[in-house]
Amino acid sequence: MYKLADIFEGIDIVKVRGSLDVEFGRIQSDSRKLSSGDMFVAIRGIMADGHDHIQEAVESGVNVVVCEQLPQSAEEGITYVLVKSTHQVLGLLASAYYGHPSRQLRLVGVTGTNGKTSVVSLLHEIFESQGIKSGLISTIKILVHKEELQASYTTPDALSLQELLGSMLKAGCRYVFMEVSSHAIDQDRIAGAEFAGALFTNITHDHLDYHGSTDNYIRAKKKFFDNLGTASFALLNSDDRRSRFMVQNTKAKISFYGLKTPGGFKGRIIESSIEASYISIDNTTVWVPFIGEFNIYNILAAYGASVLLGLEKDDVLRSISKAHPAPGRFETIRSEEGKLAIIDYAHTPDALMNVLKTINSLRKEGSEIICILGAGGDRDKLKRPEMGKIGAEYSDRLILTSDNPRSEDPGQIINDIKIGIPQEMADNTLMIVDRKEAIKTACMMAKAGDIILIAGKGHETYQLIGNERLHHDDREEVRRLFKTDEKTA
């Protein structure tokens, strides 16, 4: 049991009804998971308001209720704690509950539209290759040193995050690398987490269904840097014009990385193939098994953060030269006949353009690019025609299909994408709602030397159709059609 007064030490309280000199068992924000003696934190969510479930929590036997609005009637023997923001306080309470694990770890967060997963995965691999136990919290998976856990969200909720950090600390991890989404920042899911460093990759069109405008989206990212302390570092992409805005109000030590602008951790692409890139970082050359300018930015971010965290430059470069791209990020599968499929998570206009430009720069004369793409349902609709336009501009053939339609009609989503396709590309565009059939069609259309880009799902192993989560893996489908078990080209 925990003492309420101890757990609230240093946290602002507006009013207390009852006594802080009580004990409680667990902290919960989900009224369905409550047990006798728990603390219930009432959170105002997008779909539901925890304040509507306070009476239900009381009936389940909780000792403490933390809320932004006190109920009209108070139950005897229960302490009600009024705070300004239960979102923020939940993270602070969770941190205290698990012993403030981030104070004993070196926690590094990566935010931005594209590249978050690749950068944190690279950082984890670099540090583990140096014999340093590390944790990873990403869209793809969670790693407690080498133990893998399933990831549900890009950034876990505040309670789950602090529990994870506590588990990583107990497992002997010294560093933790995590993706920090704009949703998580806006919802204070990272409150209570103390970051040794924060990285910014880029800002492009995404998540306007949630944030409402690009300005709101950018300001959500900026909030992450605003809250850094003087002992932290901020590492930003100098080639993204919004980097300076991100750190206008930060107290952290600022550093930059980039390919085009001078200063900071500087990189240059010397040579590229479909398998690897020969690059220069801080005037040292190295071959890396990563393709495309967008991936070299990710490498520079991971390299810069590693050096800022105290690793030797040469050790970092050696690790990067042996690193592996994250699953579903420019993942290549080749058939015996010489067809090449590339599976990539690109689901924003900028990410799709980056991948297609890279493929165009590396394809051999006479080869064609067949692009398969869709767009998620119940998400930002404005990017759909833009995705269609980019797919048409940088491909020879285009197949529009389903990509997690959720509650929307997949045919309507495809029509929304089709609006952006120029008339001259109409004859080279197919609409195949069934994603498996779309992949099968592309593999049949392709000839030796052609490149098939299957964009949007990357590492995902499911399709969200209506209320169902159905098994689907783009990589599985390609391997079955190509009759190969090889994971890479």
C-alpha positions in Angstrom: 0.0 0.0 0.0 1.1 3.6 -0.7 0.6 6.7 1.4 -1.5 9.4 -0.4 0.5 12.3 1.1 3.8 10.8 -0.1 2.6 10.2 -3.7 1.3 13.7 -4.0 4.5 15.3 -2.7 5.5 18.2 -5.1 2.2 18.0 -7.0 -0.1 21.0 -7.1 -3.5 20.4 -5.5 -6.5 22.8 -5.8 -8.6 21.3 -2.9 -8.8 18.2 -0.8 -12.1 16.8 0.5 -11.2 14.2 3.1 -7.7 13.2 4.4 -4.3 12.8 2.7 -3.3 10.5 5.5 -4.7 7.4 3.9 -3.3 4.4 2.0 -4.2 3.1 -1.4 -3.3 0.1 -3.6 -3.1 0.9 -7.3 -3.6 3.9 -9.6 -6.2 3.4 -12.3 -7.8 5.7 -14.9 -10.1 3.0 -16.3 -13.1 2.4 -14.1 -13.5 -1.1 -15.4 -10.2 -2.2 -13.9 -10.8 -0.9 -10.4 -10.5 -3.0 -7.2 -11.1 -2.2 -3.6 -8.6 0.2 -2.1 -7.5 1.7 -5.5 -7.0 5.3 -6.5 -9.2 6.4 -9.4 -8.0 9.3 -11.6 -10.9 10.7 -13.7 -9.7 11.6 -17.2 -11.6 13.6 -19.7 -11.0 11.6 -23.0 -12.1 12.1 -26.6 -14.8 9.4 -26.4 -15.6 9.4 -22.7 -15.3 11.4 -19.5 -14.0 9.6 -16.4 -15.9 12.0 -14.2 -19.1 10.3 -15.4 -17.8 7.1 -13.7 -16.8 8.5 -10.3 -19.9 6.9 -8.6 -19.1 3.6 -10.3 -15.5 3.9 -8.9 -16.9 4.6 -5.4 -19.1 1.6 -5.6 -16.1 -0.6 -6.5 -14.4 0.4 -3.2 -11.8 3.0 -4.1 -10.1 4.9 -1.4 -9.2 8.0 -3.4 -10.7 9.9 -6.3 -8.6 12.5 -8.2 -10.7 14.8 -10.4 -11.0 18.2 -12.1 -14.6 18.6 -10.8 -15.7 17.5 -7.4 -19.0 15.5 -7.3 -21.9 17.2 -5.6 -22.1 14.6 -2.8 -19.1 13.0 -1.1 -19.0 9.5 0.2 -17.8 8.9 3.8 -14.2 7.5 4.1 -13.1 8.5 0.6 -10.6 11.2 -0.2 -11.4 13.5 -3.2 -8.4 15.4 -4.6 -9.2 18.3 -6.9 -6.5 19.2 -9.5 -6.3 21.5 -12.5 -5.4 18.7 -15.0 -5.9 15.0 -14.3 -4.1 14.2 -17.6 -0.9 15.8 -16.3 -1.3 14.7 -12.7 -1.8 11.1 -13.8 1.7 11.0 -15.3 3.2 12.7 -12.2 1.5 10.2 -9.8 2.5 7.3 -12.0 6.1 8.4 -12.0 6.1 8.7 -8.1 4.2 5.4 -7.8 7.0 3.5 -9.8 9.8 5.3 -8.0 10.6 8.0 -10.6 12.4 5.6 -13.0 13.3 8.2 -15.6 15.5 10.0 -13.0 17.7 6.9 -12.9 17.6 6.2 -16.6 18.8 8.3 -19.5 15.6 8.6 -21.4 15.7 9.9 -25.0 12.5 10.8 -27.0 12.1 11.2 -30.7 9.3 13.3 -32.2 8.4 14.4 -35.8 6.1 13.3 -38.6 8.4 10.7 -40.2 11.5 8.7 -39.0 10.6 8.2 -35.3 10.6 4.4 -35.5 13.8 4.2 -37.5 15.7 6.6 -35.3 14.8 4.9 -31.9 15.4 1.4 -33.4 18.8 2.6 -34.6 19.7 4.1 -31.2 18.7 0.9 -29.4 20.7 -1.2 -31.8 23.8 1.0 -31.5 23.8 1.0 -27.7 23.0 -2.7 -27.4 25.9 -3.5 -29.9 28.2 -1.6 -27.5 27.2 -3.9 -24.7 24.9 -1.3 -23.0 21.6 -2.6 -21.8 18.8 -0.4 -23.3 15.1 -0.2 -23.6 13.0 0.6 -26.8 9.5 1.9 -27.0 8.3 2.2 -30.6 5.3 1.8 -32.9 6.6 -1.7 -33.9 7.7 -3.2 -30.6 8.8 -2.6 -27.1 12.1 -4.1 -26.0 13.2 -4.5 -22.3 16.9 -5.2 -23.2 16.3 -8.2 -25.4 12.8 -9.2 -24.2 10.2 -8.2 -26.7 6.7 -6.9 -25.7 3.8 -6.0 -28.0 3.3 -2.3 -28.8 -0.3 -1.0 -28.9 0.3 2.7 -29.5 3.2 4.9 -30.7 3.5 6.2 -27.1 1.9 4.3 -24.2 -0.5 5.9 -21.8 1.0 7.6 -18.7 0.5 4.6 -16.4 1.8 2.0 -18.8 4.8 4.2 -19.7 6.0 4.6 -16.1 5.4 0.9 -15.4 7.5 0.1 -18.5 10.3 2.4 -17.4 10.3 0.8 -14.0 10.6 -2.6 -15.6 13.4 -1.5 -17.8 15.3 -0.1 -14.8 14.8 -3.3 -12.9 16.1 -5.3 -15.9 19.4 -3.3 -15.8 18.7 -0.9 -18.7 20.7 2.3 -18.5 19.2 4.0 -21.6 15.7 4.1 -23.0 14.8 5.3 -26.5 11.1 6.1 -27.2 8.9 7.5 -29.9 7.0 10.6 -28.7 3.8 11.2 -30.8 2.0 14.6 -31.0 -1.1 12.9 -29.5 1.0 11.8 -26.5 2.4 15.3 -26.0 -1.0 17.0 -26.3 -2.6 14.5 -23.9 0.2 14.8 -21.3 1.0 11.0 -21.6 4.7 11.8 -21.1 4.1 14.0 -17.9 6.3 12.7 -15.2 8.9 11.4 -17.6 12.2 13.3 -17.4 14.1 13.3 -20.7 17.9 13.4 -21.0 17.4 14.3 -24.7 14.9 15.0 -27.3 15.2 14.7 -31.1 13.1 16.4 -33.9 13.1 14.7 -37.3 10.7 16.8 -39.5 7.1 18.1 -39.8 4.9 17.2 -42.8 1.2 16.8 -43.4 -0.3 14.4 -40.9 -2.8 14.0 -38.0 -4.9 17.1 -38.9 -8.0 15.0 -38.1 -6.9 15.2 -34.5 -5.1 18.6 -34.2 -7.4 20.5 -36.5 -4.6 22.6 -38.1 -0.9 22.4 -39.0 -0.2 25.2 -36.5 -1.8 23.1 -33.7 0.2 20.1 -34.8 3.5 22.0 -34.7 2.8 23.6 -31.4 2.1 20.1 -29.9 5.6 19.0 -31.0 7.1 22.3 -29.6 5.6 21.6 -26.2 7.9 18.6 -25.9 11.0 20.9 -26.2 9.5 23.7 -24.1 9.4 21.3 -21.1 13.0 20.1 -21.3 15.4 20.9 -18.5 18.8 22.6 -18.6 20.6 19.2 -18.2 18.9 17.8 -21.4 19.9 18.1 -25.0 17.8 19.0 -28.0 18.9 17.6 -31.4 17.1 18.8 -34.4 17.1 18.5 -38.2 18.7 21.7 -39.4 17.2 21.2 -42.9 13.7 21.4 -41.6 12.7 25.1 -41.4 10.6 24.5 -38.3 13.5 23.3 -36.2 14.4 26.8 -34.9 10.8 27.4 -33.9 10.8 24.1 -31.9 13.5 25.3 -29.6 12.6 29.0 -29.2 11.7 28.4 -25.6 13.7 25.4 -24.6 16.2 25.4 -21.7 18.0 22.4 -23.2 21.4 22.5 -24.9 20.7 22.8 -28.7 22.5 20.8 -31.4 21.7 20.2 -35.1 22.2 17.5 -37.8 21.6 17.8 -41.5 22.7 17.1 -45.1 22.3 20.5 -46.7 22.9 23.2 -44.1 26.3 23.8 -42.5 27.1 23.1 -38.8 26.4 20.4 -36.3 26.5 16.7 -37.2 27.0 17.0 -41.0 26.4 14.2 -43.5 26.7 13.6 -47.3 25.6 10.8 -49.6 28.5 9.8 -51.9 27.0 6.7 -53.6 23.8 4.7 -53.5 22.5 1.3 -54.7 19.3 -0.6 -54.0 21.1 -2.4 -51.2 23.3 0.2 -49.4 24.6 3.8 -49.3 28.1 5.1 -49.1 28.0 8.2 -46.9 30.2 10.7 -45.1 29.5 11.7 -41.5 31.7 14.3 -39.9 34.3 13.7 -42.6 34.4 9.9 -42.1 33.1 7.6 -44.8 31.1 4.4 -44.2 28.9 2.0 -46.0 25.4 1.6 -44.4 22.7 -0.9 -45.3 20.1 1.9 -45.6 18.6 3.4 -48.8 17.4 7.0 -49.6 18.1 10.5 -48.3 15.3 10.1 -45.7 17.1 7.2 -44.2 20.4 9.0 -44.1 18.7 11.8 -42.0 17.6 9.1 -39.6 21.2 7.8 -39.4 22.5 11.3 -38.7 19.9 11.8 -35.9 20.9 8.5 -34.3 24.6 9.2 -34.7 24.3 12.7 -33.3 22.3 11.5 -30.3 24.8 8.7 -29.6 27.7 11.1 -29.5 25.8 13.6 -27.3 25.1 10.7 -24.9 28.8 10.0 -24.6 29.7 7.3 -27.1 32.9 7.5 -29.2 32.3 8.5 -32.9 34.2 5.6 -34.4 32.3 3.1 -32.2 29.0 4.6 -33.3 29.9 4.4 -37.0 31.0 0.8 -36.7 27.6 -0.1 -35.1 25.7 1.9 -37.8 27.5 0.0 -40.6 26.2 -3.3 -39.2 22.7 -2.0 -38.2 19.4 -3.2 -39.7 16.5 -1.1 -41.0 13.4 -1.3 -38.8 10.8 -3.9 -40.1 8.5 -2.6 -42.8 10.8 0.4 -43.5 12.1 0.1 -47.1 12.0 -3.7 -46.6 12.9 -5.5 -49.8 11.9 -8.9 -51.2 13.2 -10.2 -54.5 11.7 -13.0 -56.6 13.8 -15.6 -58.5 12.7 -13.9 -61.8 14.2 -10.6 -60.7 11.1 -8.7 -59.6 11.7 -6.5 -56.5 9.0 -5.6 -53.9 9.6 -2.8 -51.4 7.3 -2.7 -48.3 7.3 0.6 -46.6 5.2 2.2 -43.8 4.9 5.5 -45.8 1.4 6.8 -45.1 1.9 10.5 -45.4 2.4 12.5 -48.6 6.0 13.5 -47.7 7.0 9.9 -46.8 5.5 8.5 -49.9 7.3 11.1 -52.1 10.6 10.4 -50.4 10.3 6.6 -51.0 9.2 7.0 -54.6 11.9 9.5 -55.4 14.5 7.2 -53.9 13.2 4.3 -56.0 13.2 6.4 -59.2 16.8 7.5 -58.6 18.0 3.8 -58.2 15.9 2.0 -60.8 17.6 0.6 -63.9 16.7 1.7 -67.5 13.6 -0.1 -68.8 12.3 -1.0 -65.4 8.8 0.2 -64.3 7.5 1.2 -60.9 4.2 -0.2 -59.7 2.9 1.6 -56.6 0.2 0.2 -54.4 -1.3 2.7 -51.9 -4.4 3.4 -49.8 -5.3 5.7 -46.9 -6.6 5.0 -43.4 -10.3 5.4 -42.6 -11.5 7.8 -39.9 -8.3 9.8 -40.3 -7.1 13.0 -42.1 -9.1 13.1 -45.4 -7.2 16.1 -46.8 -4.1 14.1 -47.5 -5.9 11.5 -49.6 -5.9 13.3 -53.0 -2.4 14.5 -52.3 -1.2 10.9 -51.9 -2.9 10.0 -55.2 -1.2 12.8 -57.0 2.2 11.8 -55.7 1.7 8.1 -56.4 0.7 9.0 -60.0 3.6 11.4 -60.6 6.3 9.1 -59.4 5.0 5.7 -60.6 4.4 4.0 -64.0 1.4 2.1 -62.8 -0.7 2.8 -59.7 -3.1 0.5 -57.8 -5.4 2.0 -55.2 -6.5 -0.3 -52.4 -7.6 -0.6 -48.8 -5.4 0.4 -45.8 -7.2 0.1 -42.5 -10.6 1.6 -43.7 -12.0 1.2 -40.2 -15.7 2.4 -40.2 -15.5 4.1 -43.6 -16.4 2.6 -47.0 -13.1 1.6 -48.5 -14.5 2.3 -52.0 -15.1 5.9 -50.9 -11.6 6.3 -49.5 -10.2 5.1 -52.9 -12.4 7.6 -54.7 -11.0 10.4 -52.4 -7.5 9.3 -53.4 -8.4 9.2 -57.1 -9.4 12.8 -57.1 -5.7 13.8 -57.0 -4.7 11.6 -60.0 -4.2 13.5 -63.2 -6.3 12.4 -66.2 -3.3 11.3 -68.2 -2.5 8.7 -65.5 -6.1 7.4 -65.4 -5.5 4.5 -67.8 -2.5 3.3 -65.7 -4.5 3.3 -62.5 -6.4 0.4 -61.1 -8.8 0.3 -58.1 -8.8 -3.0 -56.2 -10.5 -2.8 -52.8 -9.1 -6.2 -51.6 -5.5 -5.5 -50.6 -4.4 -9.1 -51.1 -5.8 -9.0 -54.7 -4.1 -5.7 -55.3 -0.7 -7.2 -54.3 -1.4 -10.3 -56.4 -2.2 -8.1 -59.4 0.9 -6.1 -59.0 3.1 -9.2 -58.7 1.5 -10.6 -61.9 1.9 -7.4 -63.8 5.5 -6.9 -62.9 8.3 -8.2 -65.1 11.9 -8.9 -64.3 13.6 -5.7 -63.2 10.4 -3.9 -62.2 9.9 -2.5 -58.7 6.7 -2.8 -56.7 6.2 -0.4 -53.9 3.6 -1.5 -51.3 3.0 1.6 -49.2 1.2 2.4 -46.0 1.2 -0.7 -43.7 4.9 -1.6 -43.4 5.3 -3.7 -40.3 1.6 -4.1 -39.6 0.1 -7.6 -39.5 -3.6 -6.6 -39.6 -6.3 -4.8 -41.5 -8.9 -2.8 -39.5 -12.2 -3.3 -41.3 -15.3 -2.1 -39.5 -14.9 -3.3 -36.0 -12.8 -6.3 -37.0 -9.0 -6.7 -36.8 -8.2 -9.2 -39.5 -4.8 -10.8 -40.1 -2.9 -9.3 -43.0 0.8 -8.9 -43.7 2.0 -7.3 -46.9 5.3 -9.1 -46.5 3.7 -12.5 -46.1 1.6 -12.0 -49.2 4.7 -11.0 -51.3 6.8 -14.0 -50.1 3.9 -16.3 -50.9 3.5 -14.9 -54.4 7.2 -14.8 -55.0 7.6 -18.3 -53.5 10.4 -17.2 -51.3 11.1 -17.2 -47.5 13.8 -14.6 -47.9 13.1 -11.4 -45.9 15.4 -9.1 -47.8 16.8 -8.7 -51.3 
